[in-house]
C-alpha cells in the first residue's frame, strides 16, 4: 500500500513527464524517489479528457522502479496508445491522470474467483495477451463472465476462449491500487 505522499508524488511525476513529452517545461518533484517508489513496480497510467478515455498504457510485471514505470507509461499513454492520435500540448489542461499500481498476477481457474471492482484480469493464449484493469468492469456494468469475455476479445481471441478451446486461454487476476486527480 502506498501512503498519500507516495500517491501524490506518482501523480505529480506522471503529469510532469506527460507535460515534458508534450513540450511544456514541467519539473519533476524534487529529490530522488525513495521507499516503495524506488522499488520495482508495475503500473498502468490512464489519461482522461473531459471524463473520456484518452490513453492507457502500462506494465504487467515489475521490472523497473515504480516511479520510473509511472513516468514512462504516462508518456506512452499520451503519445503511443494505438487507439488514439498522439496528444498535443493544448490537450493537457483538459486531461486528468489516473495511476493503477498492480499487484502480482494470480492464476484463475474459475470466474467465481474474480471479484468485480477488486480484480483486474489478463487473458493469454499463444502470443496473444489482453488486460483489463479492475475499474473497467464496474464502469461498464459487467459481471465476471462478461469481464472474461471482454478481456479475451481485447486479446484478439474468441470471447469464450477463457472456457473453451484446446487448451482454453490462461486467465490471471490481480488487485490494483487505483488513484487519480480529481475530475
C-alpha positions, 0 to 999 in steps of 0.5 A: 500500500502506498501512503498519500505522499507516495500517491501524490508524488506518482501523480505529480511525476506522471503529469510532469513527464506527460507535460515534458513529452508534450513540450511544456517545461514541467519539473519533476518533484524534487529529490530522488524517489525513495521507499516503495517508489524506488522499488520495482513496480508495475503500473498502468497510467490512464489519461482522461479528457473531459471524463473520456478515455484518452490513453492507457498504457502500462506494465504487467510485471515489475521490472523497473522502479515504480516511479520510473514505470509511472513516468514512462507509461504516462508518456506512452499513454499520451503519445503511443496508445494505438487507439488514439492520435498522439496528444498535443500540448493544448490537450493537457489542461483538459486531461486528468491522470489516473495511476493503477499500481498492480499487484502480482498476477494470480492464476484463475481457474474459475470466474467465481474467483474474480471479484468485480471492482477488486480484480483486474484480469489478463487473458493469454493464449499463444502470443496473444495477451489482453488486460483489463484493469479492475475499474473497467468492469464496474464502469461498464456494468459487467459481471465476471463472465462478461469481464472474461469475455471482454478481456479475451476479445481485447486479446484478439481471441474468441470471447469464450476462449477463457472456457473453451478451446484446446487448451482454453486461454490462461486467465490471471487476476490481480488487485490494483491500487487505483488513484487519480486527480480529481475530475 
